[in-house]
Amino acid sequence: MRYIPPKKVRVIFLIALLPALLLTVIGGNIQSKPVMFTGIGIALLALIFYRIWYRCPHCGRFLDRSWGEYCPHCGKRVNQ
Ligand SMILES: [Zn+2]
């Protein structure tokens, strides 16, 4: 598995999540299930991606909602 820096994972996650939420809302408004489910699908993929790759480069543990500079598990700097 290729390593992706946590900073990049955050950016990719947010970029993917925005259109996903938009599609879900638009799909709800125009009552189109395919559009809504595409939005939900992209959101789920973004979450899975985040869950797998958003990790500390030192101890390898999932960083969860910690968006700070330091790992909450080992205390080392996350973004070099
Ligand atoms: Zn760590």
PDB file of the backbone (N, CA, C, O) and the ligand in Angstrom, with CONECT records:
HET     ZN  A 101       1
ATOM      1  N   MET A   1       0.844  -1.195   0.000  1.00  0.00           N
ATOM      2  CA  MET A   1       0.000   0.000   0.000  1.00  0.00           C
ATOM      3  C   MET A   1       0.884   1.251   0.000  1.00  0.00           C
ATOM      4  O   MET A   1       1.768   1.398   0.843  1.00  0.00           O
ATOM      5  N   ARG A   2       0.636   2.128  -0.936  1.00  0.00           N
ATOM      6  CA  ARG A   2       1.430   3.345  -1.054  1.00  0.00           C
ATOM      7  C   ARG A   2       1.103   4.300   0.085  1.00  0.00           C
ATOM      8  O   ARG A   2      -0.054   4.461   0.473  1.00  0.00           O
ATOM      9  N   TYR A   3       2.151   4.931   0.613  1.00  0.00           N
ATOM     10  CA  TYR A   3       1.939   5.871   1.701  1.00  0.00           C
ATOM     11  C   TYR A   3       1.504   7.236   1.172  1.00  0.00           C
ATOM     12  O   TYR A   3       2.116   7.770   0.247  1.00  0.00           O
ATOM     13  N   ILE A   4       0.461   7.792   1.753  1.00  0.00           N
ATOM     14  CA  ILE A   4       0.000   9.135   1.404  1.00  0.00           C
ATOM     15  C   ILE A   4       0.080   9.983   2.675  1.00  0.00           C
ATOM     16  O   ILE A   4      -0.478   9.597   3.702  1.00  0.00           O
ATOM     17  N   PRO A   5       0.766  11.137   2.626  1.00  0.00           N
ATOM     18  CA  PRO A   5       0.863  11.973   3.825  1.00  0.00           C
ATOM     19  C   PRO A   5      -0.516  12.386   4.328  1.00  0.00           C
ATOM     20  O   PRO A   5      -1.393  12.705   3.526  1.00  0.00           O
ATOM     21  N   PRO A   6      -0.721  12.385   5.671  1.00  0.00           N
ATOM     22  CA  PRO A   6      -2.032  12.709   6.256  1.00  0.00           C
ATOM     23  C   PRO A   6      -2.608  14.024   5.737  1.00  0.00           C
ATOM     24  O   PRO A   6      -3.820  14.149   5.558  1.00  0.00           O
ATOM     25  N   LYS A   7      -1.731  15.010   5.495  1.00  0.00           N
ATOM     26  CA  LYS A   7      -2.192  16.300   5.001  1.00  0.00           C
ATOM     27  C   LYS A   7      -2.913  16.138   3.661  1.00  0.00           C
ATOM     28  O   LYS A   7      -3.972  16.723   3.435  1.00  0.00           O
ATOM     29  N   LYS A   8      -2.314  15.330   2.775  1.00  0.00           N
ATOM     30  CA  LYS A   8      -2.893  15.081   1.454  1.00  0.00           C
ATOM     31  C   LYS A   8      -4.188  14.292   1.577  1.00  0.00           C
ATOM     32  O   LYS A   8      -5.150  14.560   0.857  1.00  0.00           O
ATOM     33  N   VAL A   9      -4.219  13.316   2.486  1.00  0.00           N
ATOM     34  CA  VAL A   9      -5.418  12.501   2.686  1.00  0.00           C
ATOM     35  C   VAL A   9      -6.593  13.401   3.072  1.00  0.00           C
ATOM     36  O   VAL A   9      -7.708  13.226   2.582  1.00  0.00           O
ATOM     37  N   ARG A  10      -6.327  14.359   3.950  1.00  0.00           N
ATOM     38  CA  ARG A  10      -7.369  15.305   4.372  1.00  0.00           C
ATOM     39  C   ARG A  10      -7.912  16.095   3.190  1.00  0.00           C
ATOM     40  O   ARG A  10      -9.124  16.246   3.035  1.00  0.00           O
ATOM     41  N   VAL A  11      -6.994  16.603   2.350  1.00  0.00           N
ATOM     42  CA  VAL A  11      -7.397  17.420   1.203  1.00  0.00           C
ATOM     43  C   VAL A  11      -8.218  16.587   0.218  1.00  0.00           C
ATOM     44  O   VAL A  11      -9.275  17.024  -0.237  1.00  0.00           O
ATOM     45  N   ILE A  12      -7.730  15.386  -0.110  1.00  0.00           N
ATOM     46  CA  ILE A  12      -8.449  14.517  -1.050  1.00  0.00           C
ATOM     47  C   ILE A  12      -9.829  14.169  -0.487  1.00  0.00           C
ATOM     48  O   ILE A  12     -10.824  14.155  -1.211  1.00  0.00           O
ATOM     49  N   PHE A  13      -9.869  13.890   0.817  1.00  0.00           N
ATOM     50  CA  PHE A  13     -11.125  13.537   1.483  1.00  0.00           C
ATOM     51  C   PHE A  13     -12.148  14.666   1.351  1.00  0.00           C
ATOM     52  O   PHE A  13     -13.306  14.428   1.007  1.00  0.00           O
ATOM     53  N   LEU A  14     -11.707  15.900   1.628  1.00  0.00           N
ATOM     54  CA  LEU A  14     -12.626  17.044   1.553  1.00  0.00           C
ATOM     55  C   LEU A  14     -13.066  17.313   0.118  1.00  0.00           C
ATOM     56  O   LEU A  14     -14.231  17.619  -0.136  1.00  0.00           O
ATOM     57  N   ILE A  15     -12.116  17.197  -0.825  1.00  0.00           N
ATOM     58  CA  ILE A  15     -12.443  17.437  -2.236  1.00  0.00           C
ATOM     59  C   ILE A  15     -13.466  16.408  -2.723  1.00  0.00           C
ATOM     60  O   ILE A  15     -14.346  16.741  -3.517  1.00  0.00           O
ATOM     61  N   ALA A  16     -13.358  15.176  -2.259  1.00  0.00           N
ATOM     62  CA  ALA A  16     -14.299  14.128  -2.672  1.00  0.00           C
ATOM     63  C   ALA A  16     -15.642  14.287  -1.972  1.00  0.00           C
ATOM     64  O   ALA A  16     -16.689  13.983  -2.545  1.00  0.00           O
ATOM     65  N   LEU A  17     -15.606  14.766  -0.729  1.00  0.00           N
ATOM     66  CA  LEU A  17     -16.821  14.847   0.065  1.00  0.00           C
ATOM     67  C   LEU A  17     -17.762  15.954  -0.416  1.00  0.00           C
ATOM     68  O   LEU A  17     -18.983  15.810  -0.352  1.00  0.00           O
ATOM     69  N   LEU A  18     -17.191  17.046  -0.892  1.00  0.00           N
ATOM     70  CA  LEU A  18     -18.019  18.182  -1.315  1.00  0.00           C
ATOM     71  C   LEU A  18     -19.008  17.828  -2.418  1.00  0.00           C
ATOM     72  O   LEU A  18     -20.209  18.023  -2.232  1.00  0.00           O
ATOM     73  N   PRO A  19     -18.548  17.312  -3.568  1.00  0.00           N
ATOM     74  CA  PRO A  19     -19.511  16.940  -4.610  1.00  0.00           C
ATOM     75  C   PRO A  19     -20.441  15.816  -4.157  1.00  0.00           C
ATOM     76  O   PRO A  19     -21.585  15.738  -4.605  1.00  0.00           O
ATOM     77  N   ALA A  20     -19.955  14.949  -3.274  1.00  0.00           N
ATOM     78  CA  ALA A  20     -20.789  13.858  -2.776  1.00  0.00           C
ATOM     79  C   ALA A  20     -21.991  14.407  -2.015  1.00  0.00           C
ATOM     80  O   ALA A  20     -23.122  13.970  -2.225  1.00  0.00           O
ATOM     81  N   LEU A  21     -21.733  15.367  -1.130  1.00  0.00           N
ATOM     82  CA  LEU A  21     -22.827  15.960  -0.357  1.00  0.00           C
ATOM     83  C   LEU A  21     -23.762  16.746  -1.272  1.00  0.00           C
ATOM     84  O   LEU A  21     -24.983  16.724  -1.114  1.00  0.00           O
ATOM     85  N   LEU A  22     -23.152  17.440  -2.233  1.00  0.00           N
ATOM     86  CA  LEU A  22     -23.942  18.226  -3.182  1.00  0.00           C
ATOM     87  C   LEU A  22     -24.895  17.320  -3.965  1.00  0.00           C
ATOM     88  O   LEU A  22     -26.080  17.623  -4.104  1.00  0.00           O
ATOM     89  N   LEU A  23     -24.359  16.202  -4.478  1.00  0.00           N
ATOM     90  CA  LEU A  23     -25.178  15.257  -5.242  1.00  0.00           C
ATOM     91  C   LEU A  23     -26.303  14.689  -4.386  1.00  0.00           C
ATOM     92  O   LEU A  23     -27.429  14.523  -4.857  1.00  0.00           O
ATOM     93  N   THR A  24     -25.992  14.392  -3.125  1.00  0.00           N
ATOM     94  CA  THR A  24     -26.997  13.836  -2.229  1.00  0.00           C
ATOM     95  C   THR A  24     -28.134  14.843  -2.018  1.00  0.00           C
ATOM     96  O   THR A  24     -29.307  14.472  -2.051  1.00  0.00           O
ATOM     97  N   VAL A  25     -27.785  16.115  -1.801  1.00  0.00           N
ATOM     98  CA  VAL A  25     -28.788  17.162  -1.582  1.00  0.00           C
ATOM     99  C   VAL A  25     -29.596  17.405  -2.859  1.00  0.00           C
ATOM    100  O   VAL A  25     -30.823  17.490  -2.816  1.00  0.00           O
ATOM    101  N   ILE A  26     -28.893  17.516  -4.003  1.00  0.00           N
ATOM    102  CA  ILE A  26     -29.583  17.740  -5.279  1.00  0.00           C
ATOM    103  C   ILE A  26     -30.509  16.564  -5.581  1.00  0.00           C
ATOM    104  O   ILE A  26     -31.661  16.753  -5.970  1.00  0.00           O
ATOM    105  N   GLY A  27     -29.993  15.352  -5.397  1.00  0.00           N
ATOM    106  CA  GLY A  27     -30.792  14.144  -5.630  1.00  0.00           C
ATOM    107  C   GLY A  27     -32.051  14.140  -4.783  1.00  0.00           C
ATOM    108  O   GLY A  27     -33.118  13.728  -5.239  1.00  0.00           O
ATOM    109  N   GLY A  28     -31.919  14.609  -3.523  1.00  0.00           N
ATOM    110  CA  GLY A  28     -33.070  14.692  -2.634  1.00  0.00           C
ATOM    111  C   GLY A  28     -34.073  15.719  -3.123  1.00  0.00           C
ATOM    112  O   GLY A  28     -35.283  15.501  -3.055  1.00  0.00           O
ATOM    113  N   ASN A  29     -33.563  16.839  -3.615  1.00  0.00           N
ATOM    114  CA  ASN A  29     -34.428  17.920  -4.076  1.00  0.00           C
ATOM    115  C   ASN A  29     -35.202  17.559  -5.337  1.00  0.00           C
ATOM    116  O   ASN A  29     -36.395  17.839  -5.450  1.00  0.00           O
ATOM    117  N   ILE A  30     -34.506  16.935  -6.284  1.00  0.00           N
ATOM    118  CA  ILE A  30     -35.193  16.579  -7.530  1.00  0.00           C
ATOM    119  C   ILE A  30     -35.794  15.166  -7.444  1.00  0.00           C
ATOM    120  O   ILE A  30     -36.309  14.632  -8.426  1.00  0.00           O
ATOM    121  N   GLN A  31     -35.714  14.585  -6.252  1.00  0.00           N
ATOM    122  CA  GLN A  31     -36.236  13.247  -5.967  1.00  0.00           C
ATOM    123  C   GLN A  31     -35.750  12.204  -6.973  1.00  0.00           C
ATOM    124  O   GLN A  31     -36.518  11.401  -7.501  1.00  0.00           O
ATOM    125  N   SER A  32     -34.438  12.254  -7.211  1.00  0.00           N
ATOM    126  CA  SER A  32     -33.828  11.272  -8.095  1.00  0.00           C
ATOM    127  C   SER A  32     -32.963  10.339  -7.266  1.00  0.00           C
ATOM    128  O   SER A  32     -31.911  10.737  -6.766  1.00  0.00           O
ATOM    129  N   LYS A  33     -33.407   9.094  -7.119  1.00  0.00           N
ATOM    130  CA  LYS A  33     -32.658   8.132  -6.300  1.00  0.00           C
ATOM    131  C   LYS A  33     -31.264   7.839  -6.862  1.00  0.00           C
ATOM    132  O   LYS A  33     -30.305   7.783  -6.093  1.00  0.00           O
ATOM    133  N   PRO A  34     -31.121   7.647  -8.200  1.00  0.00           N
ATOM    134  CA  PRO A  34     -29.763   7.374  -8.719  1.00  0.00           C
ATOM    135  C   PRO A  34     -28.764   8.479  -8.373  1.00  0.00           C
ATOM    136  O   PRO A  34     -27.627   8.197  -7.995  1.00  0.00           O
ATOM    137  N   VAL A  35     -29.195   9.742  -8.504  1.00  0.00           N
ATOM    138  CA  VAL A  35     -28.308  10.867  -8.171  1.00  0.00           C
ATOM    139  C   VAL A  35     -27.962  10.840  -6.688  1.00  0.00           C
ATOM    140  O   VAL A  35     -26.806  11.030  -6.313  1.00  0.00           O
ATOM    141  N   MET A  36     -28.965  10.602  -5.847  1.00  0.00           N
ATOM    142  CA  MET A  36     -28.749  10.550  -4.407  1.00  0.00           C
ATOM    143  C   MET A  36     -27.794   9.430  -4.023  1.00  0.00           C
ATOM    144  O   MET A  36     -26.876   9.627  -3.227  1.00  0.00           O
ATOM    145  N   PHE A  37     -28.019   8.251  -4.596  1.00  0.00           N
ATOM    146  CA  PHE A  37     -27.180   7.105  -4.235  1.00  0.00           C
ATOM    147  C   PHE A  37     -25.763   7.254  -4.752  1.00  0.00           C
ATOM    148  O   PHE A  37     -24.823   6.753  -4.135  1.00  0.00           O
ATOM    149  N   THR A  38     -25.593   7.947  -5.894  1.00  0.00           N
ATOM    150  CA  THR A  38     -24.240   8.227  -6.378  1.00  0.00           C
ATOM    151  C   THR A  38     -23.515   9.110  -5.357  1.00  0.00           C
ATOM    152  O   THR A  38     -22.351   8.878  -5.032  1.00  0.00           O
ATOM    153  N   GLY A  39     -24.228  10.127  -4.861  1.00  0.00           N
ATOM    154  CA  GLY A  39     -23.659  11.011  -3.840  1.00  0.00           C
ATOM    155  C   GLY A  39     -23.287  10.251  -2.586  1.00  0.00           C
ATOM    156  O   GLY A  39     -22.193  10.434  -2.052  1.00  0.00           O
ATOM    157  N   ILE A  40     -24.186   9.396  -2.107  1.00  0.00           N
ATOM    158  CA  ILE A  40     -23.930   8.611  -0.899  1.00  0.00           C
ATOM    159  C   ILE A  40     -22.766   7.649  -1.144  1.00  0.00           C
ATOM    160  O   ILE A  40     -21.931   7.435  -0.264  1.00  0.00           O
ATOM    161  N   GLY A  41     -22.719   7.073  -2.352  1.00  0.00           N
ATOM    162  CA  GLY A  41     -21.637   6.145  -2.705  1.00  0.00           C
ATOM    163  C   GLY A  41     -20.283   6.826  -2.663  1.00  0.00           C
ATOM    164  O   GLY A  41     -19.328   6.284  -2.109  1.00  0.00           O
ATOM    165  N   ILE A  42     -20.196   8.024  -3.252  1.00  0.00           N
ATOM    166  CA  ILE A  42     -18.925   8.763  -3.253  1.00  0.00           C
ATOM    167  C   ILE A  42     -18.531   9.121  -1.815  1.00  0.00           C
ATOM    168  O   ILE A  42     -17.360   9.032  -1.445  1.00  0.00           O
ATOM    169  N   ALA A  43     -19.521   9.526  -1.008  1.00  0.00           N
ATOM    170  CA  ALA A  43     -19.248   9.876   0.390  1.00  0.00           C
ATOM    171  C   ALA A  43     -18.701   8.666   1.146  1.00  0.00           C
ATOM    172  O   ALA A  43     -17.764   8.794   1.933  1.00  0.00           O
ATOM    173  N   LEU A  44     -19.286   7.496   0.906  1.00  0.00           N
ATOM    174  CA  LEU A  44     -18.828   6.278   1.580  1.00  0.00           C
ATOM    175  C   LEU A  44     -17.413   5.919   1.154  1.00  0.00           C
ATOM    176  O   LEU A  44     -16.586   5.543   1.985  1.00  0.00           O
ATOM    177  N   LEU A  45     -17.129   6.035  -0.157  1.00  0.00           N
ATOM    178  CA  LEU A  45     -15.786   5.740  -0.658  1.00  0.00           C
ATOM    179  C   LEU A  45     -14.769   6.696  -0.033  1.00  0.00           C
ATOM    180  O   LEU A  45     -13.671   6.293   0.350  1.00  0.00           O
ATOM    181  N   ALA A  46     -15.159   7.979   0.063  1.00  0.00           N
ATOM    182  CA  ALA A  46     -14.269   8.976   0.664  1.00  0.00           C
ATOM    183  C   ALA A  46     -13.975   8.614   2.121  1.00  0.00           C
ATOM    184  O   ALA A  46     -12.841   8.734   2.584  1.00  0.00           O
ATOM    185  N   LEU A  47     -15.014   8.169   2.840  1.00  0.00           N
ATOM    186  CA  LEU A  47     -14.847   7.790   4.244  1.00  0.00           C
ATOM    187  C   LEU A  47     -13.954   6.569   4.395  1.00  0.00           C
ATOM    188  O   LEU A  47     -13.121   6.511   5.299  1.00  0.00           O
ATOM    189  N   ILE A  48     -14.129   5.583   3.500  1.00  0.00           N
ATOM    190  CA  ILE A  48     -13.301   4.374   3.541  1.00  0.00           C
ATOM    191  C   ILE A  48     -11.843   4.738   3.255  1.00  0.00           C
ATOM    192  O   ILE A  48     -10.928   4.273   3.935  1.00  0.00           O
ATOM    193  N   PHE A  49     -11.643   5.581   2.232  1.00  0.00           N
ATOM    194  CA  PHE A  49     -10.302   6.061   1.890  1.00  0.00           C
ATOM    195  C   PHE A  49      -9.653   6.746   3.094  1.00  0.00           C
ATOM    196  O   PHE A  49      -8.492   6.492   3.414  1.00  0.00           O
ATOM    197  N   TYR A  50     -10.415   7.613   3.751  1.00  0.00           N
ATOM    198  CA  TYR A  50      -9.939   8.357   4.912  1.00  0.00           C
ATOM    199  C   TYR A  50      -9.577   7.386   6.037  1.00  0.00           C
ATOM    200  O   TYR A  50      -8.533   7.528   6.673  1.00  0.00           O
ATOM    201  N   ARG A  51     -10.434   6.412   6.275  1.00  0.00           N
ATOM    202  CA  ARG A  51     -10.251   5.437   7.356  1.00  0.00           C
ATOM    203  C   ARG A  51      -8.979   4.609   7.130  1.00  0.00           C
ATOM    204  O   ARG A  51      -8.274   4.274   8.083  1.00  0.00           O
ATOM    205  N   ILE A  52      -8.691   4.282   5.871  1.00  0.00           N
ATOM    206  CA  ILE A  52      -7.531   3.441   5.565  1.00  0.00           C
ATOM    207  C   ILE A  52      -6.238   4.245   5.563  1.00  0.00           C
ATOM    208  O   ILE A  52      -5.227   3.788   6.096  1.00  0.00           O
ATOM    209  N   TRP A  53      -6.256   5.450   4.962  1.00  0.00           N
ATOM    210  CA  TRP A  53      -4.999   6.172   4.748  1.00  0.00           C
ATOM    211  C   TRP A  53      -4.679   7.260   5.752  1.00  0.00           C
ATOM    212  O   TRP A  53      -3.539   7.723   5.800  1.00  0.00           O
ATOM    213  N   TYR A  54      -5.646   7.687   6.561  1.00  0.00           N
ATOM    214  CA  TYR A  54      -5.362   8.760   7.491  1.00  0.00           C
ATOM    215  C   TYR A  54      -4.691   8.182   8.737  1.00  0.00           C
ATOM    216  O   TYR A  54      -5.330   7.949   9.762  1.00  0.00           O
ATOM    217  N   ARG A  55      -3.385   7.960   8.612  1.00  0.00           N
ATOM    218  CA  ARG A  55      -2.642   7.306   9.679  1.00  0.00           C
ATOM    219  C   ARG A  55      -1.369   8.065  10.033  1.00  0.00           C
ATOM    220  O   ARG A  55      -0.830   8.832   9.234  1.00  0.00           O
ATOM    221  N   CYS A  56      -0.915   7.828  11.239  1.00  0.00           N
ATOM    222  CA  CYS A  56       0.347   8.414  11.692  1.00  0.00           C
ATOM    223  C   CYS A  56       1.499   7.722  10.970  1.00  0.00           C
ATOM    224  O   CYS A  56       1.526   6.493  10.904  1.00  0.00           O
ATOM    225  N   PRO A  57       2.463   8.492  10.418  1.00  0.00           N
ATOM    226  CA  PRO A  57       3.584   7.875   9.715  1.00  0.00           C
ATOM    227  C   PRO A  57       4.575   7.206  10.665  1.00  0.00           C
ATOM    228  O   PRO A  57       5.439   6.455  10.212  1.00  0.00           O
ATOM    229  N   HIS A  58       4.472   7.457  11.958  1.00  0.00           N
ATOM    230  CA  HIS A  58       5.416   6.895  12.925  1.00  0.00           C
ATOM    231  C   HIS A  58       4.894   5.615  13.546  1.00  0.00           C
ATOM    232  O   HIS A  58       5.566   4.584  13.502  1.00  0.00           O
ATOM    233  N   CYS A  59       3.685   5.668  14.134  1.00  0.00           N
ATOM    234  CA  CYS A  59       3.169   4.474  14.815  1.00  0.00           C
ATOM    235  C   CYS A  59       2.130   3.742  13.962  1.00  0.00           C
ATOM    236  O   CYS A  59       1.749   2.616  14.282  1.00  0.00           O
ATOM    237  N   GLY A  60       1.664   4.385  12.864  1.00  0.00           N
ATOM    238  CA  GLY A  60       0.755   3.706  11.951  1.00  0.00           C
ATOM    239  C   GLY A  60      -0.680   3.621  12.418  1.00  0.00           C
ATOM    240  O   GLY A  60      -1.498   2.952  11.788  1.00  0.00           O
ATOM    241  N   ARG A  61      -1.004   4.302  13.534  1.00  0.00           N
ATOM    242  CA  ARG A  61      -2.380   4.222  14.036  1.00  0.00           C
ATOM    243  C   ARG A  61      -3.268   5.253  13.366  1.00  0.00           C
ATOM    244  O   ARG A  61      -2.804   6.292  12.896  1.00  0.00           O
ATOM    245  N   PHE A  62      -4.564   4.940  13.333  1.00  0.00           N
ATOM    246  CA  PHE A  62      -5.550   5.818  12.713  1.00  0.00           C
ATOM    247  C   PHE A  62      -5.647   7.116  13.513  1.00  0.00           C
ATOM    248  O   PHE A  62      -5.759   7.089  14.739  1.00  0.00           O
ATOM    249  N   LEU A  63      -5.603   8.262  12.809  1.00  0.00           N
ATOM    250  CA  LEU A  63      -5.578   9.557  13.497  1.00  0.00           C
ATOM    251  C   LEU A  63      -6.970  10.067  13.862  1.00  0.00           C
ATOM    252  O   LEU A  63      -7.099  11.068  14.567  1.00  0.00           O
ATOM    253  N   ASP A  64      -8.005   9.388  13.390  1.00  0.00           N
ATOM    254  CA  ASP A  64      -9.385   9.735  13.731  1.00  0.00           C
ATOM    255  C   ASP A  64      -9.690  11.192  13.393  1.00  0.00           C
ATOM    256  O   ASP A  64      -9.388  11.646  12.290  1.00  0.00           O
ATOM    257  N   ARG A  65     -10.288  11.932  14.338  1.00  0.00           N
ATOM    258  CA  ARG A  65     -10.654  13.317  14.037  1.00  0.00           C
ATOM    259  C   ARG A  65      -9.567  14.301  14.437  1.00  0.00           C
ATOM    260  O   ARG A  65      -9.781  15.513  14.439  1.00  0.00           O
ATOM    261  N   SER A  66      -8.407  13.771  14.775  1.00  0.00           N
ATOM    262  CA  SER A  66      -7.310  14.652  15.132  1.00  0.00           C
ATOM    263  C   SER A  66      -6.739  15.295  13.871  1.00  0.00           C
ATOM    264  O   SER A  66      -6.153  14.614  13.029  1.00  0.00           O
ATOM    265  N   TRP A  67      -6.915  16.617  13.745  1.00  0.00           N
ATOM    266  CA  TRP A  67      -6.417  17.311  12.564  1.00  0.00           C
ATOM    267  C   TRP A  67      -5.223  18.186  12.921  1.00  0.00           C
ATOM    268  O   TRP A  67      -4.850  19.090  12.174  1.00  0.00           O
ATOM    269  N   GLY A  68      -4.635  17.901  14.071  1.00  0.00           N
ATOM    270  CA  GLY A  68      -3.506  18.700  14.532  1.00  0.00           C
ATOM    271  C   GLY A  68      -2.198  18.254  13.907  1.00  0.00           C
ATOM    272  O   GLY A  68      -2.166  17.371  13.051  1.00  0.00           O
ATOM    273  N   GLU A  69      -1.128  18.879  14.349  1.00  0.00           N
ATOM    274  CA  GLU A  69       0.205  18.612  13.812  1.00  0.00           C
ATOM    275  C   GLU A  69       0.819  17.366  14.441  1.00  0.00           C
ATOM    276  O   GLU A  69       1.734  16.769  13.874  1.00  0.00           O
ATOM    277  N   TYR A  70       0.314  16.968  15.622  1.00  0.00           N
ATOM    278  CA  TYR A  70       0.931  15.872  16.338  1.00  0.00           C
ATOM    279  C   TYR A  70      -0.009  14.681  16.508  1.00  0.00           C
ATOM    280  O   TYR A  70      -1.223  14.830  16.649  1.00  0.00           O
ATOM    281  N   CYS A  71       0.590  13.509  16.489  1.00  0.00           N
ATOM    282  CA  CYS A  71      -0.185  12.274  16.645  1.00  0.00           C
ATOM    283  C   CYS A  71      -0.682  12.160  18.082  1.00  0.00           C
ATOM    284  O   CYS A  71       0.110  12.328  19.009  1.00  0.00           O
ATOM    285  N   PRO A  72      -1.994  11.873  18.304  1.00  0.00           N
ATOM    286  CA  PRO A  72      -2.507  11.741  19.669  1.00  0.00           C
ATOM    287  C   PRO A  72      -2.055  10.456  20.352  1.00  0.00           C
ATOM    288  O   PRO A  72      -2.221  10.306  21.563  1.00  0.00           O
ATOM    289  N   HIS A  73      -1.485   9.528  19.584  1.00  0.00           N
ATOM    290  CA  HIS A  73      -1.069   8.243  20.157  1.00  0.00           C
ATOM    291  C   HIS A  73       0.396   8.244  20.582  1.00  0.00           C
ATOM    292  O   HIS A  73       0.721   7.839  21.698  1.00  0.00           O
ATOM    293  N   CYS A  74       1.291   8.705  19.685  1.00  0.00           N
ATOM    294  CA  CYS A  74       2.715   8.651  20.016  1.00  0.00           C
ATOM    295  C   CYS A  74       3.308  10.042  20.225  1.00  0.00           C
ATOM    296  O   CYS A  74       4.451  10.156  20.668  1.00  0.00           O
ATOM    297  N   GLY A  75       2.558  11.102  19.918  1.00  0.00           N
ATOM    298  CA  GLY A  75       3.015  12.459  20.180  1.00  0.00           C
ATOM    299  C   GLY A  75       4.005  13.023  19.183  1.00  0.00           C
ATOM    300  O   GLY A  75       4.494  14.140  19.353  1.00  0.00           O
ATOM    301  N   LYS A  76       4.309  12.245  18.124  1.00  0.00           N
ATOM    302  CA  LYS A  76       5.259  12.734  17.134  1.00  0.00           C
ATOM    303  C   LYS A  76       4.569  13.584  16.088  1.00  0.00           C
ATOM    304  O   LYS A  76       3.350  13.524  15.927  1.00  0.00           O
ATOM    305  N   ARG A  77       5.361  14.381  15.372  1.00  0.00           N
ATOM    306  CA  ARG A  77       4.824  15.241  14.318  1.00  0.00           C
ATOM    307  C   ARG A  77       4.270  14.406  13.176  1.00  0.00           C
ATOM    308  O   ARG A  77       4.941  13.503  12.679  1.00  0.00           O
ATOM    309  N   VAL A  78       3.039  14.709  12.757  1.00  0.00           N
ATOM    310  CA  VAL A  78       2.386  13.935  11.714  1.00  0.00           C
ATOM    311  C   VAL A  78       2.820  14.402  10.323  1.00  0.00           C
ATOM    312  O   VAL A  78       3.026  13.584   9.427  1.00  0.00           O
ATOM    313  N   ASN A  79       2.956  15.713  10.149  1.00  0.00           N
ATOM    314  CA  ASN A  79       3.309  16.248   8.833  1.00  0.00           C
ATOM    315  C   ASN A  79       4.751  16.748   8.828  1.00  0.00           C
ATOM    316  O   ASN A  79       5.084  17.743   9.472  1.00  0.00           O
ATOM    317  N   GLN A  80       5.578  16.050   8.104  1.00  0.00           N
ATOM    318  CA  GLN A  80       6.980  16.487   8.048  1.00  0.00           C
ATOM    319  C   GLN A  80       7.165  17.523   6.960  1.00  0.00           C
ATOM    320  O   GLN A  80       8.276  18.014   6.756  1.00  0.00           O
TER     321      GLN A  80
HETATM  322 ZN    ZN A 101       1.752   8.156  16.036  1.00  0.00          ZN2+
END
